[in-house]
Amino acid sequence: MQKTDEWSVNRLPMNERQAQNYTNIDNDPRGDWNSSTYTCNKSRRERPNLYYGIVNPFTGQEVYPSEDAVWKYSKEKTKQLVEDSLLYWGKHGDSLRPRVKKFINDAKDMVPTLIAMDSEAVAISRR
């Protein structure tokens, strides 16, 4: 086996247990979805362009990310996500920060939750 300094993860098809994390609590006509955080691991100092206000359409309040974890997307991308109704503000619209909807129909193969860093290891997926 040739040794390399690079590695990649072999993604696996979504299994039944993972698919159960997708629901449609707001009856979105696009189907079942899950949400993910709208912030990233960069600070305001590291990514000043990702620190801006987003208006919660339910409360009218302009909200900002933490100074230690700014928004994940640019203002332009956020505008598009708002237009496409992809920001989720919680069941009653009163969350402090939005989350982004991810639809099961758009889901790609999944990164395994357990990665063994050994040439002798065998990946096992629960189905």
PADRENTOR-569042 format. One line per 4 residues: number of its first residue (from 1); their letters; for each residue x, y, z of C-alpha. Coordinates in steps of 0.5 Angstrom, whole numbers, m for minus. Layout:
N
NUM) a) X,Y,Z ~ ...
END
This chain:
127
1) mqkt) 0,0,0 ~ 3,7,m2 ~ 4,12,4 ~ 1,19,3
5) dews) 0,25,7 ~ m7,26,5 ~ m13,22,7 ~ m20,23,5
9) vnrl) m27,20,8 ~ m31,15,5 ~ m38,18,5 ~ m44,13,6
13) pmne) m51,13,4 ~ m56,15,9 ~ m58,10,14 ~ m65,9,17
17) rqaq) m63,12,23 ~ m60,18,20 ~ m66,19,16 ~ m71,19,22
21) nytn) m67,26,24 ~ m71,29,18 ~ m78,32,19 ~ m83,37,17
25) idnd) m85,41,23 ~ m87,47,19 ~ m91,43,13 ~ m86,46,8
29) prgd) m88,43,1 ~ m81,42,0 ~ m81,36,5 ~ m78,33,11
33) wnss) m72,37,13 ~ m67,38,19 ~ m63,44,21 ~ m56,46,22
37) tytc) m53,52,26 ~ m52,59,22 ~ m46,60,25 ~ m39,58,24
41) nksr) m32,57,28 ~ m29,64,26 ~ m29,70,30 ~ m31,77,28
45) rerp) m24,79,28 ~ m22,73,23 ~ m29,75,19 ~ m31,82,20
49) nlyy) m36,81,13 ~ m39,75,17 ~ m41,80,23 ~ m48,83,21
53) givn) m55,84,23 ~ m61,79,21 ~ m68,81,22 ~ m72,76,25
57) pftg) m79,76,21 ~ m83,74,27 ~ m81,79,32 ~ m78,84,27
61) qevy) m72,84,32 ~ m65,85,28 ~ m60,79,31 ~ m53,79,31
65) psed) m48,73,32 ~ m43,72,37 ~ m37,76,37 ~ m33,69,37
69) avwk) m38,65,32 ~ m40,69,26 ~ m45,68,21 ~ m43,62,16
73) yske) m46,66,10 ~ m45,72,7 ~ m50,78,7 ~ m52,76,m1
77) ktkq) m52,69,1 ~ m57,70,7 ~ m61,75,3 ~ m62,69,m2
81) lved) m64,64,4 ~ m69,69,6 ~ m72,69,0 ~ m72,62,m1
85) slly) m75,61,6 ~ m69,57,8 ~ m68,60,15 ~ m72,57,21
89) wgkh) m73,61,27 ~ m76,56,31 ~ m83,53,32 ~ m86,59,35
93) gdsl) m81,64,31 ~ m78,66,37 ~ m71,63,37 ~ m65,68,38
97) rprv) m61,66,32 ~ m63,63,26 ~ m62,56,23 ~ m61,54,16
101) kkfi) m66,48,13 ~ m63,42,10 ~ m68,38,6 ~ m67,30,6
105) ndak) m68,30,m2 ~ m62,34,m2 ~ m58,30,3 ~ m51,27,0
109) dmvp) m48,21,3 ~ m46,22,10 ~ m39,22,13 ~ m39,16,18
113) tlia) m39,18,26 ~ m33,14,27 ~ m27,14,23 ~ m21,9,25
117) mdse) m14,12,23 ~ m11,5,22 ~ m9,2,15 ~ m12,m5,18
121) avai) m19,m2,20 ~ m25,m4,17 ~ m31,1,17 ~ m38,m2,19
125) srr) m44,2,18 ~ m50,1,22 ~ m56,0,18
END
